[in-house]
Amino acid sequence: MSLCRYLPTPSDRMGVLWTLLSVKDAVVLEYGPAGTTHFSVGFFGKLGVEPNQTLFTTHLSEDDIIMGDVTRLEEAIREIDKNYHPKVIFVVSSAVISVIGTDIKGVCTYMKEEVNARLIPVDTGGFKGDYSLGIKEAYSLLTRSFVTKETEVRPNSYNILGASGYSYRMKADLWEMKELLSEAFQSECNAVLGMDSSTEQLERLGAASVNLVLKAEALPAAIYLQETFGTPYIYDIPYGYTGTKQWLEQISAVLSTPVAPALMQKLQLRMMQSAGYKMYAAMYADREHAPNAVLIGDYDQLRGFSRLFAEIGLPVSLKFAAHSLAGLEADDIVKPKTEKEKIDYLKELTYSLVLGDEISLYLCDSSCEKLLTAFPLVHQSQIAEHLPFVGIRGMDYILEAVDRYFSRM
């Protein structure tokens, strides 16, 4: 890892941990030093993932490392099973364990006869890539490990795949999407892969009528469910009024159910009301500081916000990705090679509408209008669960920032 002035990009290990910690009825046991796990706890709290009696570590001594002694791991598994009675224990290797090559899969194999909990080994040490890879692997692991093959389809139901805890205000986005789908189709959520999952939900992932994929990391899970159960999937996020309408129309086609007319009328009205923003964007285009937006976040958020601003005619001058873009179509997205490169560019930004994380917003000039839309957080907290970025309420909220921006032109 290169030196960082602020915060480094989380590793694949961190992506795995916060995804597994979102599963109710399960416990994560990290086989490694206590300090490694302790460092993670405060970070997970910022994400809205509270690892209260769900994240444990074995502690690890130098002798354990040198001798390859797994006694502490065996004792920890027995103790957690006896005292907390989880349905599942995810046994996760730390960086140290990955380096020395301890066979945690083998330990789980022979220990399963001694405990009631299901043991699932997760061999990730944080060396494969950044958090996006870890999330992707965790989603695939959860889908393949829990889904029940013999299941009946629940008519007019859906799964939401890719509700990552590292997406700022994801709980609010989930709330908004569920409200929209209830109003549009009287449809019920079958399961969520990501935030607020449970072992019971994961087992019935194959029962939905459609899978709604929010993030690229969840695509392998969606493809597996399609191949196994024939469940169609839609890979899109409802950003903006027009984007929300198109998202609902895609779901309508799969469910063979029309969108409720009252909701469509509400969207049409909002789209008409927002048409004035195109006028302002065009009117200010010839000024010394032409209006523009700068986006900093994950790949799918950048895609969604880009379509949102296209809807109101506000040009996007820069898109900064927070993670690796390997395997993604991202010709117009920049992934800085170093933190210094990103810092230097952000410090030069002026008179822009900037959407991003707390550190990036801090680095931008005070002439910019700033809206917090991404992690990491440093001084601020994520509390409200009714302020989404998606759907009708999300667009309403973002347009307030656009209003403030245009008022400063």
C-alpha positions, 0 to 999 in steps of 0.5 A: 500500500502506498503512503496516503495523506488522508484515507486509503481505499479499503481493501477486498478484505474490508469489503468482505467483512462489511458485507458479511456483517450485514447478514443477520443470524450470523457471526464473523470470526476473524482469525488474526491479531486483535488490533487488525479487527479493532481498527475495523470496528469504528469504520464499520460503525460509520457505514451503519453496520453495527458489529455488536456481538457479531464480529469476533477475533481469535487474537494471535500470538507470535508462537501461533504464527511460527508453529502454525497452531490453530488451537485459538481458532478452534476454541473461538469457534466452540465458544461463539457457538456455545455462548451466542448460538448463531446460525452461521459462523463466517471464519475469515482469514486476516492478512497475516493468516493469508500470508502464512497459508493457514488452512482455515477451510480444513479447520472448518471441515473437521470442526463442523462436527463439534458445533451447531452453527454452520461454518463457512470459511472465507479466505481473503487477506486484503491482497487481491484488490480493493473493496469492490472485488471483496464485495463482489466475492462476498455476494457470490459466496452468499448466493451460492452458499445459502440459496435453496434450490427447491423453491417456489416463485413468489408472484409479483415479488423482487430481490434487490441485489447489491445494496452495499453498506459502502453506498452512502445513505443506502438504507434510505435508497432501499426505503425509497425503492420499496415505496416506489415498487409498492405504489407502482405494482403492489409488489413485495420485497422477497430478499435483499443482498447487501444491507439488512440481509438475513440467512432466511432471506438469502435462502429464498433468493431463488423465489423472486419474480425479478432481480433488481441489480443496483451494483456491478458487483452483484451481477455475478450473483444475478447471473447465477440466479438466472442460470439456476432459477431462470429469474430475469434481472434488471441492472439499473438504478432509478436516479432522476425523474426520467431514470425512475420512470424508465426503471419502473417501465423495465420492471413493468415489462418483466412483471407484465403489470402496468405501473400505477397511473397515479405514480406515472402522473406524479413522475410526469408532473415532476419531469415538467416542473424540472424542465426549467433547469435546462433553461438555467443551464443554457442561460449560464453556459456563456458565463466566465464560469460555466455551470458544470458538475463533478462526480466522485464515487463508485462506478454505478453511482457515477453512471446514475448521477450522469444520467440525472444531470443530463436530464436537467442539461447540467454538463458533467466535466469530471467523474472520479472513481473511488475504486478499480474499474477493471472489467467495467465500461468506463471510458469517461471515468477517471481513476487517479493513479495516486492520491496526490494526483487526485488531491492536486486536481480537486484543489484546482476545482472552482465554481463547480457543483461537486458530489462526493465524499467528505475528504474530496469535498474538503479539498475543493475550493470554497467557490464550489457548491458541495453535496455529500453523496459518498463514503468515506466520512470523517467528521460527519455521521450517517443518521437519516434513513429518509433522505435517498438519492434515488427515486422521486425523493432523491431527485427532489433532494439533489435539485435543492443542491442544484438550486443553491448552485445556480443561485451562486452563478 
